[in-house]
Amino acid sequence: GSRRLRLRRRGRGHTAIALGAVAGMLAGCLPAAATQQARAVTDLWTVFIVAAAGVGIVVWGLITFDVLRYRRRRSDGTTLPPQIHDAARLEVAWTAIPIVIVLVLFWLTLGALDRIDARTPGKVTVDVTAFRWQWAFAYEGTSVRVIGGPDTPAEMVVPAGEPIHIVLTATDVAHAFFVPAFLFKRDAIPGRVNEFDITIDEPGAYGGQCAEFCGVFHDRMLLTVRAVTRPEYDAWLAGRAAPSGSAGPAASGSTLP
């Protein structure tokens, strides 16, 4: 009895290790989350991977067990293994368990979407305009405007650790604002405004690009989001602010259509 109990506990431990290893390997396919919203995506993705790995291990384990345990032998005169009929409890179990799993995953998905779409007042607001084939960043409440060019991709400078409100649109065709480390993208559509918040955890430079094919120079439509400390951001903003009544400085090489 004690030996069987030890074997059972060992088997459960091996299963937990296997699930953790599968989740770790697959979660490693994602870029490291750089924002609070990206962490919500990573957390949800990890739960889905663990659930999928668990279901896969159970299903394939049962199939393998049945194939080996009830395989036909020459010495066995029967053609079929023992059959189970009218197993109401078993049928309820294999119906209810998947439903419960799906409902739990659905509830967790709604929670992750709430975290991703949450709005926080009192933040830096940047109007992002996509055009063929670059980006323009205008900082609301200031004269600062950054416009990228063919050889000078636009750089959005924002404070780290604070909510950044993005107001996204396009002037010509559909584009998409995509930074891999943020783990989501948003469409930039002419005549329509998309708004979302991001909170970048640590200072650093995060490369991005247009993720919607928009024409012959689509591959050149790059951008960088550079997160800095609040004092560095204030100094940068003050250094780029134009005198009253004049246009703010912008990256050379391109103008909005």
C-alpha positions as CSV (number, residue, x, y, z in Angstrom):
1,G,0.0,0.0,0.0
2,S,2.7,2.5,0.9
3,R,4.7,1.6,-2.2
4,R,1.7,2.2,-4.4
5,L,1.1,5.6,-2.7
6,R,4.7,6.6,-3.3
7,L,4.5,5.6,-6.9
8,R,1.2,7.6,-7.3
9,R,2.8,10.7,-5.7
10,R,5.8,10.3,-7.9
11,G,3.6,10.1,-11.0
12,R,1.8,13.3,-10.0
13,G,5.1,15.1,-9.5
14,H,6.3,14.0,-12.9
15,T,3.1,15.2,-14.5
16,A,3.4,18.6,-12.8
17,I,7.0,18.9,-14.0
18,A,6.0,18.0,-17.5
19,L,3.2,20.6,-17.5
20,G,5.6,23.2,-16.2
21,A,8.3,22.3,-18.8
22,V,5.8,22.5,-21.7
23,A,4.4,25.8,-20.5
24,G,7.9,27.2,-20.0
25,M,9.0,26.2,-23.5
26,L,6.0,27.6,-25.3
27,A,5.8,30.8,-23.2
28,G,9.4,31.3,-24.2
29,C,8.2,31.8,-27.8
30,L,6.7,35.2,-26.7
31,P,8.9,38.3,-26.5
32,A,9.5,39.5,-22.9
33,A,6.6,41.6,-21.8
34,A,7.6,45.2,-21.5
35,T,4.2,46.7,-20.4
36,Q,1.6,46.0,-17.7
37,Q,-0.8,45.2,-20.5
38,A,1.7,42.7,-22.1
39,R,2.0,40.9,-18.7
40,A,-1.8,40.3,-18.8
41,V,-1.4,38.7,-22.2
42,T,1.6,36.6,-21.0
43,D,-0.3,35.4,-17.9
44,L,-3.3,34.4,-19.9
45,W,-1.2,32.7,-22.5
46,T,0.6,30.7,-19.8
47,V,-2.7,29.5,-18.3
48,F,-4.0,28.4,-21.8
49,I,-0.8,26.5,-22.4
50,V,-0.9,24.7,-19.1
51,A,-4.6,23.8,-19.7
52,A,-3.8,22.6,-23.2
53,A,-0.8,20.6,-22.1
54,G,-2.9,19.0,-19.3
55,V,-5.7,18.0,-21.6
56,G,-3.2,16.7,-24.1
57,I,-1.3,14.6,-21.5
58,V,-4.6,13.1,-20.2
59,V,-5.9,12.3,-23.7
60,W,-2.7,10.9,-25.1
61,G,-2.0,9.0,-21.8
62,L,-5.4,7.3,-21.9
63,I,-5.0,6.4,-25.6
64,T,-1.6,5.0,-25.0
65,F,-2.7,3.0,-22.0
66,D,-5.7,1.5,-23.9
67,V,-3.5,0.7,-26.9
68,L,-0.9,-1.1,-24.8
69,R,-3.3,-2.6,-22.2
70,Y,-6.0,-3.9,-24.5
71,R,-4.0,-4.7,-27.6
72,R,-5.0,-7.9,-29.3
73,R,-2.8,-10.9,-28.4
74,R,-2.5,-14.2,-30.2
75,S,-3.2,-16.1,-27.0
76,D,-6.4,-14.1,-26.4
77,G,-9.4,-15.7,-28.1
78,T,-11.6,-12.6,-27.7
79,T,-11.8,-9.9,-30.3
80,L,-12.9,-7.0,-28.1
81,P,-11.9,-5.8,-24.7
82,P,-14.5,-5.6,-21.9
83,Q,-17.1,-2.9,-22.8
84,I,-18.7,-0.4,-20.5
85,H,-22.4,0.4,-20.9
86,D,-24.6,3.0,-19.3
87,A,-21.8,4.7,-17.2
88,A,-23.8,7.8,-16.3
89,R,-21.2,9.2,-13.9
90,L,-18.4,8.8,-16.4
91,E,-20.4,10.4,-19.2
92,V,-21.3,13.3,-16.9
93,A,-17.7,13.7,-15.9
94,W,-16.3,13.9,-19.5
95,T,-19.0,16.3,-20.4
96,A,-18.8,18.6,-17.4
97,I,-15.0,18.8,-17.1
98,P,-14.4,20.3,-20.6
99,I,-17.3,22.8,-20.0
100,V,-15.8,23.9,-16.7
101,I,-12.4,24.3,-18.3
102,V,-13.8,26.4,-21.1
103,L,-15.8,28.6,-18.7
104,V,-12.8,29.2,-16.5
105,L,-10.6,30.1,-19.6
106,F,-13.4,32.4,-20.8
107,W,-13.6,34.2,-17.4
108,L,-9.8,34.6,-17.3
109,T,-9.9,36.0,-20.9
110,L,-12.5,38.6,-19.9
111,G,-10.3,39.6,-16.9
112,A,-7.2,39.9,-19.1
113,L,-9.1,42.1,-21.6
114,D,-10.3,44.4,-18.8
115,R,-6.6,44.8,-17.7
116,I,-5.5,45.5,-21.3
117,D,-8.3,48.0,-22.1
118,A,-8.3,49.7,-18.7
119,R,-8.1,53.5,-18.8
120,T,-6.2,55.7,-16.2
121,P,-6.7,59.4,-15.9
122,G,-3.9,62.0,-15.7
123,K,-1.6,60.5,-18.2
124,V,0.6,61.6,-21.1
125,T,-1.3,61.6,-24.3
126,V,0.3,61.1,-27.7
127,D,-1.6,61.5,-31.0
128,V,-0.1,58.9,-33.4
129,T,-0.8,59.4,-37.1
130,A,0.2,56.7,-39.6
131,F,0.8,57.6,-43.2
132,R,2.7,56.1,-46.1
133,W,5.3,55.3,-45.1
134,Q,6.1,56.6,-41.6
135,W,4.6,57.9,-38.4
136,A,3.9,61.2,-36.7
137,F,3.7,61.7,-33.0
138,A,2.1,64.8,-31.5
139,Y,2.1,65.4,-27.8
140,E,-1.2,66.9,-26.6
141,G,-0.9,70.1,-24.6
142,T,2.5,70.9,-26.2
143,S,3.9,72.1,-29.5
144,V,6.1,69.0,-29.8
145,R,5.7,67.0,-32.9
146,V,7.9,64.2,-34.3
147,I,7.6,63.1,-37.9
148,G,9.6,60.2,-39.3
149,G,11.2,60.2,-42.7
150,P,12.4,57.5,-45.1
151,D,15.9,57.4,-43.5
152,T,14.9,58.6,-40.0
153,P,12.2,56.4,-38.4
154,A,10.1,58.3,-35.9
155,E,10.9,57.9,-32.2
156,M,8.2,58.2,-29.5
157,V,9.7,59.3,-26.2
158,V,7.5,58.6,-23.2
159,P,8.0,58.3,-19.4
160,A,8.5,54.8,-18.0
161,G,6.2,53.6,-15.2
162,E,3.3,55.9,-16.2
163,P,0.2,55.3,-18.3
164,I,0.6,56.6,-21.8
165,H,-2.6,57.3,-23.7
166,I,-2.3,56.6,-27.5
167,V,-4.8,58.2,-29.9
168,L,-4.2,56.4,-33.2
169,T,-5.4,57.2,-36.7
170,A,-4.2,57.2,-40.3
171,T,-4.4,59.7,-43.2
172,D,-4.4,57.4,-46.3
173,V,-4.7,53.6,-46.1
174,A,-5.0,51.1,-43.2
175,H,-1.9,50.7,-41.1
176,A,-1.2,49.0,-37.8
177,F,0.8,50.1,-34.8
178,F,2.8,47.1,-33.6
179,V,5.5,46.8,-31.0
180,P,6.4,43.1,-30.4
181,A,7.4,43.7,-26.7
182,F,3.9,45.1,-26.1
183,L,2.3,41.9,-27.2
184,F,-0.6,43.5,-29.1
185,K,-1.2,45.7,-32.1
186,R,-3.8,48.3,-33.0
187,D,-5.1,49.2,-36.4
188,A,-4.7,52.7,-37.7
189,I,-7.7,53.4,-40.0
190,P,-8.4,56.6,-42.0
191,G,-11.4,58.4,-40.5
192,R,-11.5,56.3,-37.4
193,V,-9.7,56.8,-34.0
194,N,-8.4,53.9,-31.9
195,E,-7.5,54.7,-28.3
196,F,-5.6,52.6,-25.8
197,D,-3.2,52.9,-22.8
198,I,0.2,51.4,-22.3
199,T,2.4,51.5,-19.2
200,I,6.0,50.6,-19.9
201,D,7.7,49.0,-16.9
202,E,11.3,49.9,-17.5
203,P,13.3,52.5,-19.4
204,G,14.6,51.2,-22.7
205,A,14.1,51.4,-26.5
206,Y,11.4,49.1,-28.1
207,G,11.3,48.7,-31.8
208,G,8.1,48.6,-33.7
209,Q,6.6,48.6,-37.2
210,C,3.5,48.8,-39.3
211,A,1.9,45.4,-39.2
212,E,-0.7,45.9,-42.0
213,F,0.6,45.8,-45.6
214,C,0.2,49.3,-46.8
215,G,2.1,49.6,-50.1
216,V,5.5,49.2,-51.8
217,F,7.5,50.7,-48.9
218,H,5.6,48.9,-46.1
219,D,8.9,47.3,-44.8
220,R,10.4,50.8,-44.2
221,M,7.6,51.9,-41.9
222,L,9.5,51.5,-38.7
223,L,9.3,53.2,-35.4
224,T,10.9,53.2,-31.9
225,V,9.2,53.7,-28.5
226,R,11.9,55.0,-26.1
227,A,10.9,54.9,-22.4
228,V,12.9,57.2,-20.1
229,T,12.6,58.4,-16.5
230,R,10.3,61.3,-15.7
231,P,13.1,63.9,-15.3
232,E,14.6,62.8,-18.6
233,Y,11.2,63.0,-20.3
234,D,10.5,66.5,-19.0
235,A,14.0,67.6,-20.1
236,W,13.4,66.1,-23.6
237,L,10.0,67.7,-23.9
238,A,11.3,71.1,-22.8
239,G,14.2,70.8,-25.3
240,R,11.9,70.1,-28.2
241,A,9.2,72.6,-27.3
242,A,9.0,75.5,-29.8
243,P,8.6,79.2,-28.8
244,S,5.0,80.4,-28.6
245,G,3.5,80.9,-32.1
246,S,6.0,78.7,-34.0
247,A,5.8,75.1,-35.1
248,G,7.5,72.5,-33.0
249,P,10.6,70.8,-34.3
250,A,10.1,67.5,-36.2
251,A,12.3,64.8,-37.7
252,S,13.4,65.9,-41.1
253,G,12.8,64.0,-44.3
254,S,9.0,63.7,-44.4
255,T,5.8,65.6,-44.1
256,L,2.2,64.4,-43.6
257,P,0.1,64.2,-46.7
